[in-house]
Amino acid sequence: MSKRFPDLLNLVERELVNGVPDQDPITWVPATWHKRFPAGSLAGRYLDELDGQPLSRSAILDVAGRIPNLSEVDRAFEVERLFLLSQVWGYGTVGYGAFRTAAIMRGTPFISVVGRVYEELIEHGAVAAYHAMRRGGPENLRGLGPAFATKFLHFAGYGVVPPGTPEPLILDSLVGAALHKGEPTAFGPFTGRVWDSETYCRYLDAVDWVCANTAIDGLRPADTELALFLIGKAR
């Protein structure tokens, strides 16, 4: 990793001067999601198990952590559950989230596609999986843009990607705004339309560089991503 990102490092350290904040669980609207995933359907049962409670990052990561030890058949169902949870968490109370997620999950053989993305992720890493999911890629899911594709990749692969590859992190408009603010030469102008695989790779490398060079003890890639999200949100 030869590229340096000192301005981004300073930005993150200023945001985290009082430590890494806890991220509150995400509130969602069960009725909106059950309208698209009715009782009796497999996805509906996944939602029932949440009992309408706010959804935390750690709860979804716990689901992901069980997947590598499952049989091939059970793994396919749990990857589907994981995708759904990542979208519920990502959309929160946004009303159209359930509609968009349902359209994706009822499109092209969804379970097969998302299963192949998961295998690509754990065998070859986040950048390879992101490349496969991009528009025009072999595992693209119609209607799934970079922000929500990377939410799935983050939860599916964090802590289990191959050694020597970067942790998968979320790249949405708020993170993108913070990257542009910190390193406009490297990342701007920054919009979802230009979030190609090279940009995603540069983002993950930048976060790894920040974690390796910060004065903050034990800073993790996910902590840096959260800092960038908060910086973008406050802009």
Buried (B, 14 or more C-beta within 10 A) or exposed (E): EEEEBEBBBEBBBEBBEEEBEEBEBBEBBBEBBBEBBEEEEEBBEBBBEBEBEEBBBEBBBEBBEEBEEEEEEEBBBBBBBBBBBBBBBBBBEEEEBBBBBBBBBEEEEBBEBBBBBBBBBBEBBBBBBBBBBBEEBEBBBEEBBBBBBBBBBBBBBBEBBEEEBBBBBBBBBBBBBBBBBBBEEBBBEBEEEEBBBEBBBBBBBBBBBBBEEBEBEEBBBBBBBBBBBBBBEEE
